[in-house]
Amino acid sequence: MKEEIDWERIENYLDGKLSTEDTNLFIHELKNKPDLLNEVLEMKQLKDTLNQYGKRLSLKNKLDKIHSQYQNKLNNPTEKQNNKIKIFWIHHYKTMAVAASVSILFAISTILFLSFQKSETRQSANFRALRKDMDKIKQSQNYLINNMNVEPKVDDFKQPRYTGTAFAVTQNGYFITSMHVIKDADSVFIQNQKGEIFKAITVLRNENTDIALLKVVSESFEPYKTIPYSFAEKSGNIGERVFTLGFPKDDIVYGEGSLSSLSGFEGDTVSYQISIPVNPGNSGGPLLDNNGNIIGLISGVQTETVGAAFAIKSENITAILHEFVKDTLNKDFKLNRINHLSGQSRVNQIKQMRNYVVTVKVFNNK
């Protein structure tokens, strides 16, 4: 049963009305309850929008009051009629009032948009998701869609609709990627470093955190003997070196940089901001620290800021994965807790990691 949300407590937290003890307790809950965190973020966005609406409504009321005052003065015969300010106001009042009304209507429409399209709030003009659009050359994918049980050939995969990156989270064929990579897919396949291609299905979608879990269903897939890395149990530190592997092109690409901020786009506490050059196709790739711990999942970039990329934090990823196991009672899903990359050189870390990072190929029939 889904836990009932205490909206009054959330509002008191956002307004700073909780005691220090209650605030610390609430923050601890946010770290362990992704659903609660999502509700807090949505409430904050709604409150910010309502505040903007209030300001615009106040402006319109002030304009109406000023107009009424000037009208009274104009109707007084002792007042001069050639006052340029009065004349300007008479001619332009309606235009200014309409502009204020439009702003109010825009604020209301924004509130409705947030209510019905909450999964799209991160996709503003300044945020770009990093799945790679391959639709420049259109071709029919009916063979792939209608013949899911047939082992595909490499030549069938020259023109997917979108591509992205994923990485293994279990030995038996579970891979994690970004939700926006596989959104609206009719079929999904992964391709490893050997060029082998496997059919996958989506077993978990979380649009609020932009995470999807894939399960390989091809019989030819051979389970990994081990997973050499593990998810970090706590947040990273600003300034620490980080790196990623992904597929902005056909060959795997390495990128490195540092952790720039503990919050993501527009203060999103679910994500980090990182200074790594990433491109379309990198979405869904792993973000690792120097010891080879997974600390995040690459999700997007800020278009107007050079070198500002974002990654979903590992604690949010693992929280969602644990909920998946709890909800589905899926006993074949087991995260690795031992990190074999710690203490190794970066070159050796990459050599081991690249076998577990794959290309995601997305097809649809539209």
Secondary structure, 3 states (H helix, E strand, C coil): CCCCCCHHHHHHHHCCCCCHHHHHHHHHHHHHCHHHHHHHHHHHHHHHHHHHHHHHHHHHHHHHHHHHHHHHHHCCCCCCCCCHHHHHHHHHHHHHHHHHHHHHHHHHHHHHHHHHCHHHCCCCCCEEECCEECCCCCCCCHHHHHCCCCCCCHHHHCCCCEEEEEEECCCCCEEEEEHHHHCCCCEEEEECCCCCEEEEEEEEEECCCCEEEEEECCCCCCCCCCCCCCECCCCCCCCCEEEEEECCCCCCEEEEEEEEECCCHHHCCCEEEECCCCCCCCCCCEEEECCCCEEEEEEEEECCCCCCEEEEEHHHHHHHHHHHHHHHCCCCCCCCCCCCCCCCCHHHHHHHHCCCEEEEEEECCC
